[in-house]
């Protein structure tokens, strides 16, 4: 499922409320530093020989202002303006300027709305991305496993050198001022060398490693959730509500605030 416009919705989000979405990627193509096995936008495509055109900063501002004006006329106020869409929003080279424009528009048309960015954490090494994220209300940063082999099976990073340790170092830069997002799932997946293996980040070993990581990154909030839509890998299964609640309670017992979408 690809979003065929720059601004879409508003939609009712399980985790964020009435959300007006902003897509900084092409409207006909997924562009991402991950190729997650559960991504609702599908699998990455081969971009060799293709011209990838992302919307300009001005295009985003124009479309967002038009939509916010329309909603204001209808006396409809979003709970949140959410950057997500057809891939990783922080890949956009004008991301910082786009965030500045969005803050200005939010303050003008819907000052009670929050601004959220859903990110896979891979671009946090960029100072401009970190600056932009620190200006918004909700930095929702992903980490699907505390173990690098599992992270690579679930998230399938384009960079084969990416490790959990690198992501953790990026997350530490926010000094706990972010929301951690983790999707728990299991299923049979294909490895890079074409073997079929079981991946399950809800096992006791996986959960314990994830819990042990939390005191080091100290997120102010944690969102854990299960797959909710069709996925590129068809064998994936939802984790049971009981197990999800058990994971949440373990993190809560350590002093963390955890919400569950099961």
C-alpha positions in Angstrom: 0.0 0.0 0.0 1.6 3.2 -1.2 0.4 6.7 -0.3 -0.3 8.5 -3.6 -0.1 12.0 -2.3 2.2 14.2 -0.2 -0.4 14.9 2.4 -3.0 12.1 3.2 -5.8 11.5 5.7 -6.6 12.4 8.3 -6.7 8.8 9.5 -7.4 7.3 12.9 -4.1 5.9 14.1 -4.0 3.1 16.7 -1.3 4.9 18.6 -1.5 8.6 17.7 -5.2 9.5 17.4 -6.5 11.6 14.4 -3.4 11.8 12.3 -2.8 13.9 9.2 0.0 12.1 7.3 2.9 13.7 5.4 4.8 11.6 2.8 8.2 12.9 1.8 9.0 10.1 -0.5 7.8 9.6 -4.2 4.0 9.0 -4.5 4.6 5.9 -6.7 7.6 4.4 -5.1 8.9 3.2 -1.7 12.3 4.6 -0.8 13.8 3.5 2.5 17.0 2.5 4.2 15.2 -0.6 5.5 13.2 -3.2 3.7 11.2 -4.5 6.7 9.5 -7.8 6.3 6.3 -6.3 7.8 6.2 -3.0 5.9 2.7 -2.1 4.7 4.3 -0.3 1.7 5.7 -3.5 0.5 9.2 -4.5 -0.5 11.9 -2.1 -1.8 12.2 -2.0 -5.6 15.3 -2.0 -7.7 16.1 1.7 -8.2 19.0 1.2 -10.6 18.5 3.3 -13.7 15.4 5.1 -12.1 15.1 8.8 -11.4 13.8 9.1 -7.9 11.9 12.4 -7.5 11.0 13.5 -4.0 8.6 16.4 -3.4 10.3 19.8 -2.9 10.2 21.7 0.4 7.8 24.2 -1.3 5.5 21.4 -2.6 5.2 20.0 0.9 4.5 23.4 2.4 1.9 24.2 -0.2 0.0 20.9 0.1 0.1 20.9 3.9 -1.2 24.4 4.1 -4.0 23.7 1.7 -5.1 20.7 3.7 -4.9 22.5 7.0 -7.0 25.3 5.7 -9.5 22.9 4.4 -9.7 21.1 7.8 -10.0 24.4 9.6 -13.0 25.3 7.4 -14.6 22.0 8.4 -13.9 22.7 12.1 -11.7 19.6 12.1 -8.5 19.6 14.0 -5.9 16.8 13.8 -4.4 15.4 17.0 -1.1 15.1 15.2 0.7 15.8 12.0 2.7 12.6 11.3 5.7 12.2 9.0 5.7 8.6 7.7 4.6 7.6 4.2 6.4 5.6 1.5 9.7 5.1 3.3 12.0 6.8 5.7 11.1 10.5 6.0 14.4 11.7 7.3 16.1 10.6 4.1 14.8 13.8 2.4 17.7 16.2 1.9 15.4 19.2 2.9 14.0 17.5 6.0 15.1 20.2 8.4 13.5 23.0 6.4 10.3 21.0 5.9 10.0 20.5 9.7 10.5 24.3 10.2 7.7 25.0 7.7 5.5 22.4 9.4 6.0 24.0 12.8 5.0 27.4 11.4 1.9 26.0 9.7 0.9 24.0 12.8 1.2 27.1 14.9 -1.0 29.1 12.5 -3.8 26.6 11.7 -3.9 24.0 14.5 -1.7 25.0 17.5 -3.0 22.1 19.7 -1.8 19.5 17.2 1.5 17.6 17.9 4.1 17.0 15.2 5.4 13.4 15.1 8.0 11.7 13.0 8.1 7.9 12.6 11.7 7.1 11.9 13.8 3.9 11.6 16.7 5.6 13.3 19.2 5.1 10.4 19.7 8.8 9.6 20.3 10.0 13.2 24.0 10.3 12.5 23.1 13.5 10.5 23.2 16.7 12.6 20.4 18.3 10.5 18.1 15.4 11.2 18.8 15.4 14.9 18.2 19.2 15.1 14.9 18.9 13.2 13.7 16.0 15.4 14.5 18.0 18.6 12.2 20.8 17.4 9.1 18.6 17.2 6.8 17.0 19.8 7.2 13.3 19.2 10.4 11.6 18.0 9.2 8.0 17.5 12.3 5.9 16.8 12.3 2.3 15.9 14.3 -0.6 17.3 12.9 -4.0 16.5 15.5 -6.1 18.2 18.4 -5.7 20.6 20.3 -8.4 18.7 21.9 -7.5 15.3 21.2 -10.8 13.5 17.5 -10.5 14.4 17.3 -6.8 13.5 18.8 -7.7 10.1 16.3 -10.5 9.5 13.3 -8.2 10.4 14.4 -4.8 9.1 16.6 -6.0 6.2 18.7 -2.8 6.2 20.1 -1.6 2.9 23.5 -1.2 4.6 24.7 -4.7 5.4 27.1 -3.2 7.9 24.4 -1.6 10.1 24.4 -3.0 13.7 22.1 -2.6 16.7 25.1 -1.0 18.5 25.2 1.8 16.0 21.5 2.4 16.3 21.8 2.4 20.1 24.6 5.0 19.9 22.3 7.2 17.8 19.4 6.8 20.2 21.6 7.8 23.2 22.2 11.2 21.5 18.6 12.1 22.5 19.3 11.6 26.2 16.0 9.7 26.6 13.8 12.4 25.0 12.2 10.1 22.5 9.6 7.3 22.1 10.9 3.9 21.3 8.8 1.8 18.9 9.1 -2.0 18.5 7.1 -4.4 16.4 6.9 -7.9 17.8 6.3 -10.7 15.3 7.3 -14.2 14.2 7.4 -16.1 11.0 9.6 -17.9 8.4 11.9 -15.6 6.4 14.5 -15.9 3.7 18.1 -14.9 4.6 20.6 -13.2 2.3 22.0 -16.6 1.3 18.5 -17.9 0.5 18.0 -20.1 3.5 14.6 -20.2 5.2 14.7 -19.6 8.9 12.3 -18.7 11.8 12.5 -15.2 13.1 10.8 -14.4 16.4 11.7 -11.3 18.5 9.2 -12.3 21.2 11.2 -15.3 22.6 12.6 -15.1 26.2 16.1 -14.5 24.9 15.0 -11.7 22.6 12.8 -10.0 25.1 15.4 -10.2 27.8 18.0 -8.6 25.5 15.5 -5.8 24.6 14.7 -5.2 28.3 18.4 -5.0 29.2 18.9 -2.4 26.6 16.2 0.0 27.9 18.1 1.5 30.8 20.9 2.4 28.4 18.7 4.4 26.0 16.1 5.5 28.6 13.1 6.3 26.3 10.5 8.5 27.9 7.8 6.3 26.2 7.7 2.9 24.6 5.2 1.8 22.0 5.0 -2.0 21.3 2.7 -3.3 18.6 1.9 -6.2 16.3 1.4 -6.4 12.6 -2.0 -5.1 11.6 -2.1 -5.1 7.8 -0.9 -7.2 4.9 2.9 -7.8 4.9 5.4 -8.5 2.1 6.4 -11.7 3.9 3.2 -13.7 4.0 4.2 -16.2 6.8 4.3 -13.6 9.5 2.1 -14.1 12.6 0.8 -11.8 15.3 2.1 -12.2 18.8 -0.7 -12.9 21.2 -2.2 -10.1 23.3 -1.2 -12.0 26.5 2.4 -12.2 25.5 2.4 -8.5 24.4 1.0 -7.5 27.8 3.6 -9.6 29.5 6.4 -7.8 27.6 4.8 -4.5 28.5 4.5 -5.4 32.2 8.2 -6.4 32.3 9.2 -3.0 31.0 6.8 -1.2 33.3 8.3 -3.0 36.3 11.5 -1.3 35.3 9.9 2.1 35.5 9.1 2.7 31.8 5.8 3.9 30.4 4.6 1.4 27.8 1.6 1.4 25.5 0.5 -1.8 23.7 -1.3 -2.1 20.3 -2.2 -5.7 20.0 
